[in-house]
Every structure is written in structure tokens, then in C-alpha cells.
Amino acid sequence: FASFAAGLDVLLGAPHRNQSMGQSGRAYVLANCQWSDVAQRAASALLRDD
């Protein structure tokens, strides 16, 4: 719990870093988490025969 709290303190003290991390996270999600892609990966995992 202490390391989690310390991480939050770092984030709360760095608004520019938060903005950058948020933009990077959004770009990643838009590039990798479209519903069609998620559905395809889920279907592949469910239909796998191993």
C-alpha cells in the first residue's frame, strides 16, 4: 500500500506528466482496442482448440 500511495503522490505532483500519460494511453487504446479487434481476439481465444 505504501508504494501505491507514493506513486499517487508522484502523479498528483506532476500535472504535465499526467497529461502526457493520458494522451499516450488514449492513443494506445484508439490504436489497439477497437471493438472489432477486441471481438476478433476474444473469438479466436474462445475458438482455440488446444
TIBA-769932 format. One record per atom (N, C-alpha, C, O): residue in three letters; x, y, z; residue number from 0. Coordinates in steps of 0.001 Angstrom, whole numbers, plus 500000, padded with zeros to 6 digits. Layout:
// TIBA-769932
> ALA, X, Y, Z, NUM
...
***
This chain:
// TIBA-769932
> PHE, 500820, 498801, 500000, 0
> PHE, 500000, 500000, 500000, 0
> PHE, 500861, 501259, 500000, 0
> PHE, 500501, 502256, 499373, 0
> ALA, 501979, 501221, 500688, 1
> ALA, 502839, 502406, 500765, 1
> ALA, 503378, 502788, 499392, 1
> ALA, 503443, 503973, 499065, 1
> SER, 503767, 501803, 498584, 2
> SER, 504305, 502123, 497259, 2
> SER, 503205, 502669, 496346, 2
> SER, 503468, 503524, 495501, 2
> PHE, 501991, 502183, 496512, 3
> PHE, 500863, 502705, 495742, 3
> PHE, 500612, 504166, 496102, 3
> PHE, 500432, 505006, 495220, 3
> ALA, 500602, 504462, 497388, 4
> ALA, 500398, 505835, 497859, 4
> ALA, 501513, 506745, 497368, 4
> ALA, 501258, 507885, 496981, 4
> ALA, 502743, 506254, 497379, 5
> ALA, 503870, 507053, 496894, 5
> ALA, 503711, 507344, 495407, 5
> ALA, 503998, 508453, 494956, 5
> GLY, 503257, 506358, 494648, 6
> GLY, 503018, 506563, 493216, 6
> GLY, 501950, 507607, 492964, 6
> GLY, 502080, 508428, 492056, 6
> LEU, 500896, 507580, 493762, 7
> LEU, 499852, 508597, 493637, 7
> LEU, 500391, 509983, 493955, 7
> LEU, 500041, 510954, 493284, 7
> ASP, 501235, 510083, 494967, 8
> ASP, 501840, 511373, 495307, 8
> ASP, 502653, 511911, 494135, 8
> ASP, 502600, 513103, 493831, 8
> VAL, 503403, 511035, 493481, 9
> VAL, 504199, 511452, 492315, 9
> VAL, 503276, 511970, 491220, 9
> VAL, 503526, 513027, 490642, 9
> LEU, 502213, 511231, 490935, 10
> LEU, 501289, 511645, 489879, 10
> LEU, 500575, 512947, 490224, 10
> LEU, 500400, 513804, 489357, 10
> LEU, 500164, 513102, 491466, 11
> LEU, 499469, 514323, 491862, 11
> LEU, 500377, 515543, 491785, 11
> LEU, 499900, 516665, 491617, 11
> GLY, 501668, 515329, 491906, 12
> GLY, 502610, 516439, 491865, 12
> GLY, 503150, 516748, 490483, 12
> GLY, 504008, 517618, 490339, 12
> ALA, 502662, 516047, 489454, 13
> ALA, 503208, 516239, 488111, 13
> ALA, 502086, 516312, 487076, 13
> ALA, 501890, 515363, 486316, 13
> PRO, 501347, 517420, 487035, 14
> PRO, 500216, 517511, 486101, 14
> PRO, 500615, 517371, 484631, 14
> PRO, 499852, 516818, 483839, 14
> HIS, 501805, 517867, 484253, 15
> HIS, 502233, 517742, 482855, 15
> HIS, 502491, 516279, 482506, 15
> HIS, 502172, 515833, 481404, 15
> ARG, 503063, 515542, 483438, 16
> ARG, 503296, 514115, 483213, 16
> ARG, 501962, 513391, 483090, 16
> ARG, 501803, 512513, 482241, 16
> ASN, 501011, 513756, 483932, 17
> ASN, 499685, 513136, 483870, 17
> ASN, 499046, 513358, 482508, 17
> ASN, 498467, 512440, 481927, 17
> GLN, 499155, 514584, 482004, 18
> GLN, 498571, 514899, 480701, 18
> GLN, 499243, 514077, 479606, 18
> GLN, 498570, 513533, 478731, 18
> SER, 500555, 513990, 479655, 19
> SER, 501293, 513213, 478665, 19
> SER, 500928, 511735, 478736, 19
> SER, 500719, 511091, 477708, 19
> MET, 500852, 511203, 479946, 20
> MET, 500486, 509793, 480117, 20
> MET, 499059, 509542, 479627, 20
> MET, 498782, 508512, 479013, 20
> GLY, 498172, 510470, 479894, 21
> GLY, 496792, 510333, 479436, 21
> GLY, 496696, 510338, 477923, 21
> GLY, 495955, 509544, 477343, 21
> GLN, 497442, 511228, 477279, 22
> GLN, 497443, 511284, 475818, 22
> GLN, 498025, 510013, 475221, 22
> GLN, 497513, 509495, 474229, 22
> SER, 499091, 509514, 475824, 23
> SER, 499702, 508274, 475337, 23
> SER, 498751, 507094, 475516, 23
> SER, 498618, 506252, 474629, 23
> GLY, 498101, 507043, 476660, 24
> GLY, 497145, 505967, 476911, 24
> GLY, 495977, 506007, 475947, 24
> GLY, 495535, 504968, 475455, 24
> ARG, 495479, 507190, 475677, 25
> ARG, 494362, 507329, 474737, 25
> ARG, 494779, 506896, 473342, 25
> ARG, 494031, 506196, 472659, 25
> ALA, 495967, 507307, 472914, 26
> ALA, 496463, 506918, 471590, 26
> ALA, 496601, 505401, 471492, 26
> ALA, 496261, 504809, 470468, 26
> TYR, 497099, 504775, 472552, 27
> TYR, 497242, 503316, 472557, 27
> TYR, 495881, 502640, 472431, 27
> TYR, 495711, 501715, 471637, 27
> VAL, 494919, 503104, 473211, 28
> VAL, 493585, 502495, 473180, 28
> VAL, 492951, 502670, 471807, 28
> VAL, 492369, 501726, 471273, 28
> LEU, 493052, 503850, 471234, 29
> LEU, 492470, 504078, 469912, 29
> LEU, 493118, 503191, 468855, 29
> LEU, 492449, 502749, 467921, 29
> ALA, 494411, 502929, 468995, 30
> ALA, 495129, 502115, 468014, 30
> ALA, 494949, 500618, 468231, 30
> ALA, 495046, 499850, 467274, 30
> ASN, 494691, 500181, 469461, 31
> ASN, 494730, 498752, 469769, 31
> ASN, 493463, 498162, 470360, 31
> ASN, 493382, 496948, 470549, 31
> CYS, 492493, 498973, 470650, 32
> CYS, 491333, 498453, 471383, 32
> CYS, 490008, 498797, 470715, 32
> CYS, 489028, 499094, 471398, 32
> GLN, 489974, 498759, 469393, 33
> GLN, 488703, 498953, 468704, 33
> GLN, 487839, 497721, 468943, 33
> GLN, 488360, 496613, 469068, 33
> TRP, 486529, 497904, 469007, 34
> TRP, 485642, 496788, 469318, 34
> TRP, 485826, 495632, 468349, 34
> TRP, 485787, 494472, 468759, 34
> SER, 486024, 495926, 467077, 35
> SER, 486184, 494838, 466108, 35
> SER, 487436, 494022, 466407, 35
> SER, 487419, 492798, 466279, 35
> ASP, 488514, 494680, 466800, 36
> ASP, 489754, 493973, 467142, 36
> ASP, 489592, 493160, 468423, 36
> ASP, 490039, 492015, 468500, 36
> VAL, 488958, 493751, 469417, 37
> VAL, 488738, 493053, 470687, 37
> VAL, 487853, 491831, 470454, 37
> VAL, 488130, 490754, 470982, 37
> ALA, 486800, 491993, 469672, 38
> ALA, 485898, 490877, 469387, 38
> ALA, 486628, 489766, 468648, 38
> ALA, 486427, 488589, 468945, 38
> GLN, 487475, 490128, 467688, 39
> GLN, 488233, 489122, 466943, 39
> GLN, 489172, 488353, 467864, 39
> GLN, 489254, 487127, 467780, 39
> ARG, 489875, 489056, 468736, 40
> ARG, 490788, 488378, 469667, 40
> ARG, 490017, 487482, 470634, 40
> ARG, 490459, 486376, 470944, 40
> ALA, 488875, 487955, 471106, 41
> ALA, 488066, 487146, 472021, 41
> ALA, 487544, 485899, 471312, 41
> ALA, 487593, 484803, 471870, 41
> ALA, 487047, 486058, 470089, 42
> ALA, 486542, 484909, 469336, 42
> ALA, 487657, 483911, 469077, 42
> ALA, 487453, 482705, 469215, 42
> SER, 488822, 484394, 468708, 43
> SER, 489959, 483497, 468467, 43
> SER, 490326, 482728, 469726, 43
> SER, 490607, 481531, 469667, 43
> ALA, 490324, 483404, 470851, 44
> ALA, 490668, 482743, 472116, 44
> ALA, 489616, 481701, 472489, 44
> ALA, 489951, 480616, 472964, 44
> LEU, 488357, 482031, 472275, 45
> LEU, 487283, 481099, 472626, 45
> LEU, 487230, 479890, 471697, 45
> LEU, 486855, 478795, 472116, 45
> LEU, 487602, 480089, 470446, 46
> LEU, 487525, 479010, 469459, 46
> LEU, 488810, 478206, 469346, 46
> LEU, 488875, 477239, 468586, 46
> ARG, 489817, 478593, 470084, 47
> ARG, 491101, 477892, 470050, 47
> ARG, 490911, 476460, 470534, 47
> ARG, 490167, 476213, 471483, 47
> ASP, 491571, 475539, 469894, 48
> ASP, 491428, 474118, 470249, 48
> ASP, 492779, 473576, 470696, 48
> ASP, 493455, 472868, 469950, 48
> ASP, 493163, 473918, 471923, 49
> ASP, 494453, 473427, 472420, 49
> ASP, 494357, 472836, 473764, 49
> ASP, 495362, 472381, 474312, 49
***
